[in-house]
Amino acid sequence: MDTPYRTIEHKGMTVEIHQDPSPSNPRQEFDNLGTMICCHNRYDMGDKHEYNHNAYSSWDGFLAAVAKKEGSLVSLPIYMYDHSGQTINTTGFSCPWDSGRLGFIYVTKEKLRKQYGWKVITKKREEQALKYLLGEVETYDDYLTGNVYGYRVKDALGVEIHSCWGFYGDPDNSGIIDEAKGEAECAVEHKPEGVVA
């Protein structure tokens, strides 16, 4: 049995927070706004695409070619640090040996218009789209780094009465603890008469 990441006693129930052993790949199983283009010689990352990054002399040239094909874009760069595992971000890493540019994430302005009913992509709306794209990069980084959790709610006898998995991000900020406590409270409220828990 795996050791919980954290254990919380709540309303006579035990809430165990565990690292999710088999989280869903957000680039394959989520409905994403952005398209994530990653180019690496050893890893198959991001979304599937037909682009050959070796055909371009620079990332700017690569991005310009995508924009020429698909239309005006809102985009962010993606960088990777690869040392005993991979982690990504949109700002870069300080290590010059184990890090570098991995690709970019983008959404076409036409998709934004259709998705949100926007006629004009203002600066404020572009900033909103960039926040969405940043969130997708952070979620994918949580997946790559194993920062995905689930919970089990157990009664006083140690019997599991509820569980849920797939919470991406730090447990203190992802909502997992509040949801698990809520399930524990629900179990107490709906406990059959005469049952000790």
Kinemage of the C-alpha trace (Angstrom):
@kinemage 1
@onewidth
@group {chain A} dominant
@subgroup {mainchain}
@vectorlist {calphas} color= white
{ca met a 1} P 0.000 0.000 0.000
{ca asp a 2} L 1.405 3.373 -0.915
{ca thr a 3} L 2.188 5.916 1.774
{ca pro a 4} L -0.103 8.959 1.747
{ca tyr a 5} L 1.382 12.324 0.823
{ca arg a 6} L -0.739 13.785 3.628
{ca thr a 7} L -3.289 12.457 6.142
{ca ile a 8} L -6.045 14.613 7.646
{ca glu a 9} L -8.520 13.632 10.366
{ca his a 10} L -11.889 15.282 9.717
{ca lys a 11} L -15.317 14.700 11.312
{ca gly a 12} L -14.306 11.243 12.518
{ca met a 13} L -13.087 10.284 9.057
{ca thr a 14} L -9.566 9.932 7.674
{ca val a 15} L -8.694 11.783 4.488
{ca glu a 16} L -5.586 10.522 2.696
{ca ile a 17} L -3.997 12.573 -0.071
{ca his a 18} L -1.983 10.411 -2.485
{ca gln a 19} L 0.105 11.100 -5.558
{ca asp a 20} L -1.898 9.976 -8.589
{ca pro a 21} L -0.103 6.875 -9.966
{ca ser a 22} L -1.592 7.170 -13.459
{ca pro a 23} L -2.750 10.703 -14.248
{ca ser a 24} L -4.316 11.567 -17.589
{ca asn a 25} L -2.041 13.250 -20.129
{ca pro a 26} L -3.612 16.716 -20.475
{ca arg a 27} L -2.365 17.072 -24.057
{ca gln a 28} L -4.156 13.889 -25.094
{ca glu a 29} L -7.230 13.706 -22.905
{ca phe a 30} L -8.220 17.319 -22.137
{ca asp a 31} L -10.089 19.802 -24.299
{ca asn a 32} L -7.388 22.473 -24.656
{ca leu a 33} L -7.620 25.974 -26.039
{ca gly a 34} L -4.008 26.062 -27.206
{ca thr a 35} L -1.876 23.928 -29.474
{ca met a 36} L 1.443 22.920 -27.923
{ca ile a 37} L 4.293 22.414 -30.384
{ca cys a 38} L 7.269 20.698 -28.749
{ca cys a 39} L 10.403 19.637 -30.616
{ca his a 40} L 12.885 17.312 -28.945
{ca asn a 41} L 15.135 14.598 -30.332
{ca arg a 42} L 14.428 12.140 -27.492
{ca tyr a 43} L 10.983 12.949 -26.117
{ca asp a 44} L 7.542 12.941 -27.680
{ca met a 45} L 5.882 15.836 -25.873
{ca gly a 46} L 3.033 18.282 -26.365
{ca asp a 47} L 0.459 17.875 -29.128
{ca lys a 48} L 0.912 15.809 -32.268
{ca his a 49} L 1.940 17.978 -35.220
{ca glu a 50} L 3.364 17.666 -38.715
{ca tyr a 51} L 5.945 20.449 -38.462
{ca asn a 52} L 9.654 19.718 -38.927
{ca his a 53} L 11.502 22.142 -36.677
{ca asn a 54} L 14.769 21.410 -38.480
{ca ala a 55} L 13.348 23.197 -41.530
{ca tyr a 56} L 13.548 26.545 -39.714
{ca ser a 57} L 16.646 28.492 -38.750
{ca ser a 58} L 15.057 30.096 -35.682
{ca trp a 59} L 12.074 29.811 -33.365
{ca asp a 60} L 10.779 33.142 -34.670
{ca gly a 61} L 10.920 31.767 -38.208
{ca phe a 62} L 9.131 28.606 -37.095
{ca leu a 63} L 6.374 30.597 -35.380
{ca ala a 64} L 6.034 32.878 -38.412
{ca ala a 65} L 5.555 29.835 -40.641
{ca val a 66} L 2.786 28.544 -38.369
{ca ala a 67} L 1.111 31.967 -38.425
{ca lys a 68} L 1.365 32.092 -42.211
{ca lys a 69} L -0.381 28.730 -42.449
{ca glu a 70} L -2.974 29.137 -39.689
{ca gly a 71} L -3.520 32.883 -39.280
{ca ser a 72} L -2.726 35.480 -36.638
{ca leu a 73} L -1.654 33.928 -33.319
{ca val a 74} L -1.384 34.547 -29.606
{ca ser a 75} L 1.565 32.524 -28.311
{ca leu a 76} L 4.033 31.818 -25.520
{ca pro a 77} L 7.466 30.155 -25.697
{ca ile a 78} L 8.073 26.867 -23.867
{ca tyr a 79} L 11.389 25.963 -22.234
{ca met a 80} L 12.452 22.687 -20.666
{ca tyr a 81} L 14.866 21.710 -17.910
{ca asp a 82} L 15.913 18.075 -18.278
{ca his a 83} L 17.792 16.626 -15.318
{ca ser a 84} L 16.486 13.484 -13.581
{ca gly a 85} L 13.105 14.271 -15.101
{ca gln a 86} L 11.602 17.029 -17.183
{ca thr a 87} L 9.978 20.284 -16.153
{ca ile a 88} L 8.733 23.083 -18.413
{ca asn a 89} L 7.810 26.757 -18.164
{ca thr a 90} L 7.366 29.846 -20.342
{ca thr a 91} L 10.203 31.954 -18.909
{ca gly a 92} L 13.300 29.748 -19.151
{ca phe a 93} L 15.703 28.196 -16.670
{ca ser a 94} L 19.031 29.425 -15.325
{ca cys a 95} L 20.997 26.249 -16.127
{ca pro a 96} L 22.642 26.625 -19.568
{ca trp a 97} L 23.604 22.932 -19.843
{ca asp a 98} L 20.394 21.054 -19.071
{ca ser a 99} L 17.804 23.525 -20.317
{ca gly a 100} L 16.720 25.253 -23.484
{ca arg a 101} L 13.856 26.140 -25.771
{ca leu a 102} L 11.429 23.266 -26.338
{ca gly a 103} L 8.785 24.936 -28.481
{ca phe a 104} L 5.719 27.125 -28.073
{ca ile a 105} L 2.003 27.082 -27.345
{ca tyr a 106} L -0.419 29.109 -29.419
{ca val a 107} L -4.042 29.773 -30.238
{ca thr a 108} L -5.246 31.446 -33.415
{ca lys a 109} L -7.173 34.674 -33.053
{ca glu a 110} L -9.857 33.120 -35.242
{ca lys a 111} L -10.307 30.314 -32.705
{ca leu a 112} L -10.593 32.891 -29.915
{ca arg a 113} L -13.315 34.700 -31.868
{ca lys a 114} L -15.275 31.479 -32.372
{ca gln a 115} L -14.703 30.120 -28.863
{ca tyr a 116} L -15.711 33.259 -26.974
{ca gly a 117} L -17.822 35.147 -29.493
{ca trp a 118} L -15.306 37.974 -29.618
{ca lys a 119} L -15.442 40.167 -32.712
{ca val a 120} L -12.280 42.085 -31.823
{ca ile a 121} L -9.217 40.705 -30.032
{ca thr a 122} L -8.322 43.611 -27.770
{ca lys a 123} L -5.116 43.828 -25.738
{ca lys a 124} L -7.080 42.819 -22.627
{ca arg a 125} L -8.545 39.777 -24.385
{ca glu a 126} L -5.120 38.817 -25.696
{ca glu a 127} L -3.782 38.962 -22.137
{ca gln a 128} L -6.684 36.748 -21.032
{ca ala a 129} L -5.813 34.228 -23.758
{ca leu a 130} L -2.167 34.263 -22.638
{ca lys a 131} L -3.289 33.399 -19.087
{ca tyr a 132} L -5.225 30.415 -20.442
{ca leu a 133} L -2.183 29.256 -22.402
{ca leu a 134} L 0.060 29.695 -19.364
{ca gly a 135} L -2.383 27.593 -17.340
{ca glu a 136} L -2.183 24.813 -19.933
{ca val a 137} L 1.630 24.845 -19.744
{ca glu a 138} L 1.482 24.709 -15.935
{ca thr a 139} L -0.976 21.793 -16.035
{ca tyr a 140} L 1.254 19.898 -18.457
{ca asp a 141} L 4.233 20.599 -16.201
{ca asp a 142} L 2.261 19.173 -13.248
{ca tyr a 143} L 1.718 16.040 -15.345
{ca leu a 144} L 5.406 15.779 -16.302
{ca thr a 145} L 6.638 16.304 -12.746
{ca gly a 146} L 4.083 14.037 -11.037
{ca asn a 147} L 2.371 16.938 -9.291
{ca val a 148} L -1.047 15.259 -9.604
{ca tyr a 149} L -2.996 13.891 -6.638
{ca gly a 150} L -6.066 12.014 -5.513
{ca tyr a 151} L -7.769 11.354 -2.209
{ca arg a 152} L -9.303 8.512 -0.247
{ca val a 153} L -11.852 8.974 2.514
{ca lys a 154} L -11.866 6.203 5.130
{ca asp a 155} L -14.152 5.583 8.063
{ca ala a 156} L -13.047 4.870 11.652
{ca leu a 157} L -12.483 1.203 10.768
{ca gly a 158} L -10.176 2.106 7.887
{ca val a 159} L -12.696 1.146 5.217
{ca glu a 160} L -12.471 3.297 2.091
{ca ile a 161} L -15.840 4.892 1.393
{ca his a 162} L -14.930 7.339 -1.355
{ca ser a 163} L -12.006 8.314 -3.598
{ca cys a 164} L -11.314 10.706 -6.438
{ca trp a 165} L -8.204 11.299 -8.580
{ca gly a 166} L -6.787 13.760 -11.077
{ca phe a 167} L -6.150 16.976 -9.133
{ca tyr a 168} L -3.358 18.858 -10.906
{ca gly a 169} L -1.131 21.183 -8.906
{ca asp a 170} L -0.170 21.679 -5.276
{ca pro a 171} L -2.741 20.077 -2.939
{ca asp a 172} L -2.978 23.295 -0.893
{ca asn a 173} L -4.184 25.201 -3.965
{ca ser a 174} L -5.907 22.640 -6.202
{ca gly a 175} L -9.132 22.267 -4.187
{ca ile a 176} L -8.501 18.607 -3.394
{ca ile a 177} L -8.455 19.061 0.395
{ca asp a 178} L -11.733 20.989 0.497
{ca glu a 179} L -13.427 18.447 -1.764
{ca ala a 180} L -12.156 15.505 0.289
{ca lys a 181} L -13.334 17.122 3.541
{ca gly a 182} L -16.705 17.752 1.926
{ca glu a 183} L -16.986 14.080 1.005
{ca ala a 184} L -16.066 13.113 4.580
{ca glu a 185} L -18.808 15.410 5.930
{ca cys a 186} L -21.306 13.984 3.439
{ca ala a 187} L -20.427 10.454 4.552
{ca val a 188} L -21.007 11.395 8.200
{ca glu a 189} L -24.391 13.014 7.403
{ca his a 190} L -25.590 10.006 5.417
{ca lys a 191} L -24.223 7.314 7.719
{ca pro a 192} L -26.847 4.591 8.304
{ca glu a 193} L -28.256 4.324 11.834
{ca gly a 194} L -26.312 2.012 14.118
{ca val a 195} L -23.132 2.140 12.019
{ca val a 196} L -20.039 3.126 13.988
{ca ala a 197} L -17.665 5.370 12.028
